[in-house]
């Protein structure tokens, strides 16, 4: 199953049988890699996740003067498959497990083409090197974490950045020293080039934290946390769809309640009491 988002990101989901295999594989190999991940890598890890990452980001944003906030341009389509396999082989030695991993990687759906040249490349390089993992698969999410694990350690151990966190391809470095972060940006760009990656030229910025930062659907300000307007619009549309599905009988009350409670739990991580009163005061759920 494949579909493309409005931002031209191709989302792919493997057939059910394959997803069972993906989950079984990740359940086994996650313990090999888990102990190598830094403490502030938050994606696709048991006990971590977006809300824990948001709390850490908020704490550092409110105790630091500057933030270098970046994301990687077209991350999943840009992942170099040969580099990925080499990184996995540093920890996985079982031939049968490697065969399964290679099979999953080599048979990934074709992704949106990425045309980037790096030092030493010629015009044929883009054709010779396979890139891209389908975002919708659990193995892709896990491999994406492994791909940037060395980058995390470079930031922490070589650049000596004490306040650094990453969620998939969104990452942030905090400091009271503007020059330190400016130099760190140049160094991390050089490191990412060895992985054949580039940071987004517009979304990656160095600025004062007092101006506020967007992170994982929230706007983090010095004195409050707001839901980003884009995410709020998406949430309102989702509520309208829930209302329609419940009214038509396509959704049970239990399913409706679970969906609403999930969204409320997400909103609870921001200063959203008045917002929640307004949203849920204006909508009525009833059967025909």
N, C-alpha and C positions, 0 to 999 in steps of 0.2 A: 504494500500500500504506500502511495506517494502523494504528497500535495505540497504546493509552494505557498509560503506566507507572503503577505503584502511587501515584506522587505526582501523578497527574492531569495529566501532560504528554503532549500528543499528538505522537507521532513519525510523520512522513510520509516516504515514499520515492517519488520520481518513477519512472515507467517507465524501462526501460533506455535506450531511444532518447533520452529527455529528459535522462537523466544524462550521456550522451555530449556533448550540447550544453552542459550546465552546466559540464562539465570543460573543454571547448574555450573557452568564454567566460572562465572564471576564469584559464586559462593565458595569455590575452591581457591581461586588464585588471589582473591582479595586479601587474604591473610598474609600472603607473601609480600604484597606491596604495602599493606596498611602501615606496617612499622617503619616504612621508609618515608611516608608522607610527613610534611611539616604540620605542626599543630594548627596553623591558621590556613589550611586548605580545606574548604568547607563543602565542596560539591560531591555528591554520590558517595557519602560515607555515613555509616551507621552512627547516629547520635549527633550529627552535624546538621547541615542544611541551611536554608536561606535566613531563617530567623536568628539563629545563633550567629551567623555571619553579620547580619544587620546590627546586632548588639555590639559586636566587636568593632565594627566600622564606626558606629556612633560614638563609642567610648574614645577611640583614637581621634576621631574628628573633633571632639570637644576638648581634647587635651593636647592638640598639636596645632601649630599655626598654618602649616602648608600641607597639601596633599597632591601627590602625583597620581592621578586616576587614569587608568588605561583600559582599553580592551583590544583584542587582537582582530585584525581585519579578516573577515570570512574564515573564522577559525576552523570549523569542521571541514569545509571544502579544501582547506589549505594543508591539512595534516599529510605529511609525506609518509607513505606506507612503508618504504624501506627503512627510513629512520625509526619509525614506530616499532617495526619488527626487531631492529637491533636493540632498542631500549628494553623491549620485553625480554629478549634473550639474556640480558644481564642478570635477570632474576629467575627466569623459568628455564629449566634444563631438561625436563621430561620430553622426549621426542613425540610421544602421543599427544601431549597437551599442546606442544608447539604446532603440531600438524593441525589440530582443531583450530587454534588461534589463527594460523595462516589461512586456513580455509575460509573462516569467517571474514577476515580482512580482505582476502583476494576476491571474494564473491560479493563484496559490498556493491550496492546500487551505485551507478554512475552519478556523481554529484555535479553541482554547478561549476563550470570551468573557472579556474583561477589563473590569470596570466601575470605572473610575477617572475622577474629575473633577479638572480642573486650573483654576487661576485664569482666569476669562473664559469658562469652559464653561457651557453650559446643558444641559438634559436631552436635547436632540436631538444634542448633539455626539458622543456615543458611537455614535449610529446613522449619522452623516454621515461619520465618519473611519474608514477601513478600517485594521485593525491585524493584525499577525501574519504570521510566516514559518514554514514547516514546518521543524522542526529537522533532519530527515533528509537534506536536500539540501545539496550542496556550496555552491551559490550562497547559500543561507541562512546558512551558517557564515561565508562571506566577507563578505556584506552586514552581518552582525551585527558584524563587526570594524570595518567602515567606519563603522557607525552610532555607535560609541563612540570613534572616532578623535579627534574634536574634544574630547571629554571628557578623554581622555588628555592632550592638549596643555594643556587648562585646568588640570589637576592639576599638571603639571610646570612650566608657564610662568607661570600666573597665581597659583596658590597656592604655588608655589616648593617643592613637595614633592620632595626629592631621592631618597627611597627609596619608590618607587611601582611596582607591577606589576599587570598584569591578565591573566587567562585567561578569555576569553569574557566572562561577566558576573560573575565572581568577581574582586575586586580588593582590594588591601591597601596601606595607607600606614603607614610606620614613622617613629618619631621618639622622642627622649628627652624631648620636651615634650608633656605631656598636654593642656595648654590649646590648643596649636597644632593638634593633631589634632581636638579638640572643635570648634574654630572651622572647621576644614577640612570637617568633616562637614556643618555647616550650609550652607556654600558649595557643596559638591558636590551636596547635595540640591536646592538652587535651580537649579543648572545642569541636572541631570537632568530637572527639571520642564519645561525648555524642549524636551526630547526626549520629553516625555510619559511619563517613567519614574519609578519610585519604588524606593528601596532596601527590602530586606526588613526589616520592623520588628523581627523576632526574631533573624534570623541575622546582622544587621549590628551589630557591637559594638566598643567601644573598651576595651582591657584591657591588662594587663601581659603581656609575652611570656613571662615566667618560668612562667606558668600553662599554657603550651602552646597550640598552634593547630591546627585541622583545615584541611588544604589538599590538594586533589587526591587524596583517598583516603588520606592519611597524617596522623598526629598528630605534629607537630613540637614536640619538647621541647628544653630548653636543652642536654641532653647526649645525646639519642638521637632516632631517628625510628622510629615504630611504624606498622604498618598499622592503619587504623581498623577497629573490630570489624565494622561493617556491610560494608565491602569484603572483609574476611576471610571472613565468612559467604558472601558472594556468590561468592568465589573457590572456597571449598570445594564449594559446590553445582555450580559449573562443572566442577570436577575429577571429581565424582561422575558428571556427565553424560558427560564424556569417557571415563571408565572404562566406562560402560554402552555407549556408542557403539562403542568399540574392541572390547569383549567380543562384541558382537553382529555385528561385521563391517561396521558402517555407517561406520567411519572407518579409514583406513589408518594404518600406523605413522608414515609421514612427516607426515601431518596431525596426529596425536597429538603427535609430537615438536615440531612447530612451535608448537602451542598451548601446550604446557607450557613450552617455552623462552621464549615471549613473556611468560608470567606470571612465570617466574623472573626475567627481566630487569627486570620491573616491581618485584618484591619486593627486588631487589638495591639499589634506591635508598633502602631503609630499613635499619635495624639488625635484620636478620631471619634471621641464620644459624641460631639455635636453632629459630625458627619453621619455616624451610624443612626442617630435619632432621625435625621432628615431623610436618609435613604429608606429606612424601613417604616417610617411614618407615612410615606407617600405611596406605598405599594401594598396591594391586597391580594391574598391568595385564596381563591374559592373555586369550587367545582361548578360545572354547568348544571 
